[in-house]
Amino acid sequence: MSVVSVLLFFPPFLSFIYAPTCQTDSLICIPKFSVHTTVLNPIHESQFVSLMKTMYSLLLVKDFDDAKIGDVKLSLENKVFKLNYLGYCKLDEVTKLEACYTFHNGLDLLSVILKDIGLEMAQSIIGDPDVVSNELVDVYHQFLETSFGTYSYAFRAYLCSLLGKYLPYIMMVHFFSSTMALLLCFFLLCFLRDVDKHTPTIVRIVGAIVFFASVSIVCSGCDFAVESFYIKTLHNLLEEFNMASIYFDPGFIIHCYILACQVCSLFCLALLMISKPWIGKSHK
């Protein structure tokens, strides 16, 4: 049981270490993946200017000019966006200055970029940065909800927005389930000292541990599979337009370790259920 306890300890502990990082008040950032932007080429720059004019009009801003659009463009070039569940950090590769923001769609790159554009736009118009940026993201999500069945790109973007919206909740379920499995394991160790009196209780506790461990590994596995597919798709798209590069970061590697610990712990629990060592002790 000591081996199982150790294996059950690492998933909630590691999740607690890296999952809440990359927010406004975070001391460190351990992102799941990062996106390194480049300088826009003339073709993409014209598309960007057209997009920015549309965004300003959506926010009912009339007094904007090319200089303000240029400032927004510069704020996105040669930057590193470090993405995590509940926020993101933006690193300027030239000045090495970094700023972090709490954002519940932190793994949705398009929403993150729009959030950052909104923060930059708020500097050139009268308005609270959080209000302007959140309003811009809300307009974007409303557009996706009404047009995802019409355009293929809108459908892909809509799936990405759902990813950023619901993966934090899946992570919370994973954290809660893995923590419950660990606490129940500690209770089981206490009951194993007197097997004769607590055999039915031990059986129920082992069953509960298996249940919570199974829920945790399903959540973690789904998270891993969805993120892997999403990052691969995003990597191909960014390479096609030659706009940015995407890389796995320490948060994703930690997630792999968590998943490995969960698989090993579930295997050990299965062996425990099959061998039922408490039965042999209770008959001695």
C-alpha positions as CSV (number, residue, x, y, z in Angstrom):
1,M,0.0,0.0,0.0
2,S,2.9,2.3,0.6
3,V,3.7,2.2,-3.2
4,V,0.1,3.0,-4.0
5,S,0.1,5.9,-1.5
6,V,3.2,7.4,-3.1
7,L,1.8,7.0,-6.6
8,L,-1.5,8.6,-5.5
9,F,0.4,11.5,-3.9
10,F,2.1,12.9,-7.0
11,P,-1.0,13.7,-9.2
12,P,-2.7,16.1,-6.9
13,F,0.6,17.5,-5.6
14,L,2.0,18.2,-9.1
15,S,-1.4,19.5,-10.4
16,F,-1.5,22.0,-7.4
17,I,2.1,23.1,-8.3
18,Y,1.6,24.0,-12.0
19,A,-2.1,24.3,-12.9
20,P,-2.9,27.6,-11.1
21,T,0.2,29.4,-12.4
22,C,0.5,32.0,-15.2
23,Q,-2.2,34.2,-13.6
24,T,-2.0,37.9,-12.7
25,D,-0.8,37.3,-9.1
26,S,1.3,34.1,-9.8
27,L,4.9,34.2,-8.7
28,I,5.9,31.8,-11.5
29,C,4.5,30.5,-14.8
30,I,4.6,26.8,-15.7
31,P,2.7,26.8,-19.0
32,K,1.3,23.8,-20.8
33,F,2.6,25.2,-24.2
34,S,3.8,28.4,-25.6
35,V,3.4,30.2,-28.9
36,H,6.3,32.3,-30.4
37,T,5.1,34.9,-32.8
38,T,7.1,36.4,-35.7
39,V,6.9,39.6,-37.8
40,L,3.8,39.7,-40.0
41,N,4.5,39.6,-43.8
42,P,2.8,42.1,-46.0
43,I,0.0,39.8,-47.0
44,H,-0.9,38.9,-43.4
45,E,-0.4,42.5,-42.3
46,S,-3.1,43.8,-44.7
47,Q,-5.4,41.1,-43.3
48,F,-4.6,42.1,-39.8
49,V,-5.3,45.8,-40.5
50,S,-8.7,44.9,-41.9
51,L,-9.4,42.7,-38.9
52,M,-8.4,45.5,-36.5
53,K,-10.8,48.0,-38.2
54,T,-13.6,45.5,-37.7
55,M,-12.7,45.1,-34.1
56,Y,-12.7,48.8,-33.5
57,S,-16.1,49.1,-35.2
58,L,-17.5,46.3,-33.0
59,L,-16.4,48.3,-29.9
60,L,-18.1,51.4,-31.4
61,V,-14.8,53.2,-31.6
62,K,-14.7,55.8,-34.4
63,D,-11.5,57.8,-33.7
64,F,-8.9,55.2,-34.6
65,D,-6.1,55.5,-37.1
66,D,-3.3,53.4,-38.7
67,A,-0.9,54.5,-35.9
68,K,-3.1,52.9,-33.2
69,I,-3.4,49.7,-35.3
70,G,0.3,49.7,-35.8
71,D,0.8,49.8,-32.0
72,V,-1.4,46.8,-31.6
73,K,0.5,45.0,-34.4
74,L,3.8,45.7,-32.7
75,S,2.4,44.4,-29.4
76,L,1.9,41.0,-31.0
77,E,5.1,40.6,-33.0
78,N,8.2,38.8,-31.6
79,K,6.3,37.8,-28.5
80,V,6.0,34.5,-26.5
81,F,2.5,33.6,-25.3
82,K,2.7,31.1,-22.4
83,L,-0.6,29.4,-22.0
84,N,-2.1,27.6,-19.0
85,Y,-5.6,26.6,-17.8
86,L,-6.5,29.8,-15.9
87,G,-4.3,32.5,-17.5
88,Y,-1.4,33.3,-19.8
89,C,1.9,35.3,-19.7
90,K,3.2,37.4,-22.5
91,L,7.0,37.8,-22.9
92,D,8.6,40.4,-25.1
93,E,11.6,38.7,-26.7
94,V,13.3,42.0,-27.3
95,T,12.9,43.8,-24.0
96,K,12.5,40.5,-22.0
97,L,9.6,42.1,-20.1
98,E,6.8,39.7,-19.1
99,A,3.3,40.3,-18.0
100,C,0.7,37.7,-16.8
101,Y,-3.1,37.9,-16.9
102,T,-5.8,35.8,-15.3
103,F,-8.0,34.4,-18.1
104,H,-10.3,31.4,-17.9
105,N,-9.9,30.6,-21.6
106,G,-6.1,30.4,-21.1
107,L,-5.6,27.4,-23.4
108,D,-7.6,28.9,-26.3
109,L,-4.9,30.7,-28.3
110,L,-7.3,32.8,-30.4
111,S,-9.2,34.0,-27.4
112,V,-5.9,34.8,-25.7
113,I,-4.7,36.8,-28.6
114,L,-8.0,38.7,-28.7
115,K,-7.8,39.3,-25.0
116,D,-4.3,40.7,-25.5
117,I,-5.4,42.8,-28.4
118,G,-8.3,44.2,-26.3
119,L,-5.8,45.1,-23.5
120,E,-3.7,47.0,-26.0
121,M,-6.7,48.7,-27.7
122,A,-7.8,49.9,-24.3
123,Q,-4.7,52.1,-24.1
124,S,-5.7,54.0,-27.2
125,I,-9.4,54.4,-26.3
126,I,-11.3,55.5,-23.1
127,G,-12.2,52.3,-21.2
128,D,-11.2,49.8,-18.6
129,P,-8.7,47.3,-20.1
130,D,-10.4,44.3,-18.6
131,V,-13.8,45.4,-19.7
132,V,-12.7,46.2,-23.3
133,S,-10.7,43.0,-23.7
134,N,-13.5,40.8,-22.2
135,E,-16.1,42.5,-24.4
136,L,-14.0,41.8,-27.5
137,V,-13.6,38.1,-26.5
138,D,-17.4,37.9,-25.8
139,V,-18.2,39.3,-29.2
140,Y,-15.8,36.7,-30.8
141,H,-17.5,33.9,-28.9
142,Q,-20.9,35.1,-29.9
143,F,-19.8,35.1,-33.5
144,L,-18.5,31.6,-33.3
145,E,-21.8,30.3,-31.7
146,T,-23.8,31.7,-34.6
147,S,-21.5,30.8,-37.5
148,F,-19.6,27.6,-36.5
149,G,-21.9,25.5,-38.6
150,T,-21.3,27.7,-41.7
151,Y,-17.6,28.1,-42.0
152,S,-15.0,25.3,-41.5
153,Y,-12.5,27.7,-39.8
154,A,-15.2,29.0,-37.5
155,F,-16.1,25.4,-36.5
156,R,-12.4,24.7,-35.6
157,A,-12.2,28.0,-33.7
158,Y,-15.4,27.1,-31.9
159,L,-14.0,23.7,-30.8
160,C,-10.8,25.5,-29.6
161,S,-13.0,27.9,-27.5
162,L,-14.8,25.0,-26.0
163,L,-11.4,23.5,-25.1
164,G,-10.3,26.6,-23.3
165,K,-13.6,26.9,-21.5
166,Y,-14.1,23.4,-20.2
167,L,-10.6,22.0,-19.7
168,P,-10.1,23.9,-16.5
169,Y,-13.2,22.2,-15.1
170,I,-11.9,18.8,-16.2
171,M,-8.7,19.6,-14.4
172,M,-10.6,20.5,-11.2
173,V,-12.5,17.2,-11.3
174,H,-9.2,15.4,-11.8
175,F,-7.6,17.3,-8.9
176,F,-10.6,16.6,-6.6
177,S,-10.8,12.9,-7.6
178,S,-7.0,12.3,-7.1
179,T,-7.1,14.1,-3.8
180,M,-10.0,12.0,-2.6
181,A,-8.2,8.8,-3.7
182,L,-5.1,9.9,-1.7
183,L,-7.1,10.7,1.5
184,L,-9.0,7.4,1.3
185,C,-5.6,5.6,0.9
186,F,-4.5,7.1,4.2
187,F,-7.7,6.0,5.9
188,L,-7.1,2.5,4.5
189,L,-3.7,2.4,6.0
190,C,-5.2,3.1,9.4
191,F,-7.8,0.3,9.1
192,L,-5.3,-2.2,7.9
193,R,-3.8,-2.3,11.4
194,D,-6.8,-4.2,12.6
195,V,-8.0,-6.3,9.6
196,D,-10.3,-8.6,11.6
197,K,-12.7,-5.8,12.7
198,H,-12.7,-3.7,9.6
199,T,-12.7,-6.1,6.6
200,P,-16.0,-4.9,5.2
201,T,-14.9,-1.3,5.6
202,I,-11.6,-2.0,4.0
203,V,-13.4,-3.5,0.9
204,R,-15.6,-0.4,0.6
205,I,-12.6,2.0,1.0
206,V,-10.6,0.1,-1.7
207,G,-13.6,0.3,-4.0
208,A,-13.9,4.0,-3.4
209,I,-10.2,4.5,-4.1
210,V,-10.5,2.6,-7.4
211,F,-13.5,4.7,-8.3
212,F,-11.9,8.1,-7.6
213,A,-8.6,7.0,-9.2
214,S,-10.5,5.9,-12.3
215,V,-12.4,9.2,-12.6
216,S,-9.1,11.0,-12.2
217,I,-7.3,9.1,-14.9
218,V,-10.2,9.4,-17.3
219,C,-10.2,13.2,-16.8
220,S,-6.4,13.4,-17.1
221,G,-6.4,11.1,-20.2
222,C,-9.1,13.1,-21.9
223,D,-7.2,16.3,-21.2
224,F,-4.0,14.8,-22.6
225,A,-5.6,13.5,-25.7
226,V,-7.5,16.7,-26.5
227,E,-4.6,18.9,-25.9
228,S,-2.2,16.8,-28.0
229,F,-4.7,16.9,-30.9
230,Y,-5.3,20.6,-30.5
231,I,-1.6,21.5,-30.3
232,K,-0.8,19.3,-33.4
233,T,-3.6,21.0,-35.4
234,L,-2.6,24.4,-34.2
235,H,1.1,23.7,-35.1
236,N,0.1,22.7,-38.7
237,L,-2.1,25.8,-39.0
238,L,0.6,28.2,-37.7
239,E,3.2,26.7,-40.0
240,E,1.0,27.0,-43.0
241,F,0.6,30.7,-42.5
242,N,4.2,31.1,-41.2
243,M,3.0,33.4,-38.4
244,A,4.2,31.6,-35.2
245,S,5.6,28.4,-33.8
246,I,4.2,26.4,-31.0
247,Y,6.1,24.3,-28.4
248,F,5.3,22.0,-25.6
249,D,6.3,23.4,-22.2
250,P,7.0,22.0,-18.7
251,G,3.3,22.0,-17.8
252,F,2.6,19.5,-20.5
253,I,5.6,17.3,-19.4
254,I,4.4,17.4,-15.8
255,H,1.0,16.3,-17.1
256,C,2.6,13.3,-18.8
257,Y,4.3,12.3,-15.4
258,I,0.9,12.7,-13.7
259,L,-0.7,10.4,-16.2
260,A,2.1,7.8,-15.9
261,C,1.7,7.8,-12.0
262,Q,-2.1,7.4,-12.4
263,V,-1.7,4.4,-14.8
264,C,0.8,2.8,-12.4
265,S,-1.4,3.4,-9.3
266,L,-4.5,2.0,-11.1
267,F,-2.5,-1.1,-12.0
268,C,-1.3,-1.5,-8.4
269,L,-4.9,-1.1,-7.2
270,A,-6.1,-3.7,-9.7
271,L,-3.5,-6.2,-8.3
272,L,-4.6,-5.3,-4.8
273,M,-8.2,-6.0,-5.6
274,I,-7.3,-9.4,-7.2
275,S,-5.0,-10.6,-4.4
276,K,-7.2,-9.3,-1.5
277,P,-4.4,-9.5,1.1
278,W,-6.8,-8.5,3.9
279,I,-8.7,-11.7,3.5
280,G,-5.7,-13.9,4.3
281,K,-4.8,-11.8,7.3
282,S,-8.3,-11.8,8.7
283,H,-8.3,-15.7,8.8
284,K,-5.1,-16.0,10.7
